[in-house]
Amino acid sequence: MMSKLRRFNLFIFVTVIVVASSGALLLQLTNGDKKLSDLTLRKLADKNNILVGAAVNYSKLSRDSTYRSLLANEYNALTIENDISLVVFTQ
């Protein structure tokens, strides 16, 4: 079993990797023929074969169409809050 300090260090490491990857994606994909505002996080991730996800509230996900739409546009992987299962959107 991992100690709390080791889990915290792993969490920090993964967070740094995700933030750095997101920044690199944004820099890489700001070419002249596309406006940055036309790109979504999901499009950037799909183009680079990266899963970008969020932890979501299941009851809000099932009731709120705006919430669902935003999540579907921006993320290609979801995890229900307080659950370890993963939902991957396919096109």
N, C-alpha and C positions, 0 to 999 in steps of 0.2 A: 504494500500500500504506500502511495506517495505521501510524503509529509506536506503540511500546509505550505511551507516555504517553497518547496519544489513545485507544487501546483501553481502557486502564485507566479513563480519565475517562468513557468511554461506559459501561463496566461499572458504575461507581459511580452514574452517572445512572440507568440502568435499575433498579438495585437500590433506589435511593431511591424511584423511582416505584412499584415493586411493593410495597414496604413501606407506603408512604403509601396506596396503593389498598386494600390488605388492611385497614388500620386503618379507612379510610372505610367499607368494606363492613360490617365488624363493627359500627360505630356506627350505620349506616343500618338494619341489619336486626335490631336487637334490640327488636322491638315486643312489646307486652304479651301477645299471644296465642300466641307461640312462645317456648319456652325456648332460650336460646343453646346449651345442650348438645345440643338436637335438630338443630341446623343443622350441616352439614358445609361445609368450604371449597368443595367442588364445587357444592353447592346455592347458596351465596352467589355464586359466580362465574357459574354458569349463569343465575341470576336477573338478573344484570347484564351478560350477554353478554360475559364476560371469560374468556379462557383462562388457567388456572392449572396449571402443570405442574411436573414433577420429572424429574431425570435418574435413571435406574434401572439396576440391574444386570440384564442380560438373563438370565444363567443362574439367578439367584435368582427372577426374574420367571417363568421357565418351570417352575421346580420347586416354589415355595412358594406355596400357595393363600392363606395368610394375608397374605402380602406383596402378592399380586395384588388381593385383596379390599380391603385398606387403600388401595392406590393407586387402585383404581376408585372407591371411596367419596369420596376426598378430592381427586382431581385429574381434570381433563378433558383434559389433554394430557401426553404422556410423551415423553421423548427417551432413547434407550438411551445409557448412558455411552459416551463416546468415539465417538459417531456423530452425524451432523447430521440424520437423518431424524426426523420428528415423527409421533407416533401420537395421534389424537384419538378419545376415547370418544364414542360417540353413544348416545342412549337409545332 
